């Protein structure tokens, strides 16, 4: 049986994906896998680690300025 934490995590990922279907449709498999890993890390992270992940996302956006933001 799935724990409540796992269920909540799964639901959060589902909401994230559903709200960004159009943008995600242009991603290749490698980008989608990377995004899924980042979302998974973020959902399990402590507040301190969430700030670190946010800084990584901002740095990636600056490195790839032509890509759309999620």
C-alpha positions in Angstrom: 0.0 0.0 0.0 1.2 3.5 -0.9 2.1 5.8 1.9 0.4 9.2 2.2 3.7 10.9 1.5 4.2 9.0 -1.7 0.6 9.6 -2.7 0.9 13.4 -2.1 4.2 13.4 -4.0 2.7 11.6 -6.9 -0.3 14.0 -7.0 2.1 17.0 -6.9 4.0 15.7 -9.9 0.8 15.0 -11.8 -0.4 18.6 -11.2 3.0 20.0 -12.3 2.9 18.0 -15.5 -0.7 18.7 -16.3 -0.2 22.4 -15.9 2.7 22.5 -18.3 1.7 20.0 -21.0 2.2 22.4 -23.9 5.7 23.3 -22.9 6.6 19.7 -22.0 5.5 18.4 -25.4 8.5 20.1 -27.1 11.1 18.5 -24.7 13.2 15.5 -25.7 13.4 12.4 -23.5 16.7 13.5 -21.9 15.2 16.8 -20.8 12.0 15.1 -19.5 14.1 12.7 -17.4 16.2 15.5 -16.0 13.1 17.5 -15.2 11.4 14.5 -13.5 14.6 14.0 -11.3 14.6 17.7 -10.4 10.9 17.7 -9.4 11.5 14.5 -7.4 14.5 16.0 -5.6 12.5 19.2 -4.9 9.5 17.4 -3.4 11.8 15.5 -1.0 14.1 18.4 -0.2 14.4 20.4 3.0 13.8 24.1 2.8 17.6 24.7 2.7 17.9 22.3 -0.2 14.9 23.8 -2.0 16.8 27.1 -2.1 19.8 25.4 -3.6 17.7 23.7 -6.2 16.0 27.1 -7.0 19.5 28.6 -7.6 20.4 25.7 -9.9 17.2 26.3 -11.9 18.0 30.1 -12.2 21.5 29.3 -13.3 20.3 26.8 -15.9 17.8 29.4 -17.3 20.7 31.9 -17.7 22.8 29.3 -19.4 19.9 28.4 -21.9 18.2 31.8 -22.3 16.3 30.7 -25.5 14.4 27.9 -23.8 11.0 28.6 -22.3 10.7 28.7 -18.5 8.7 26.0 -16.7 
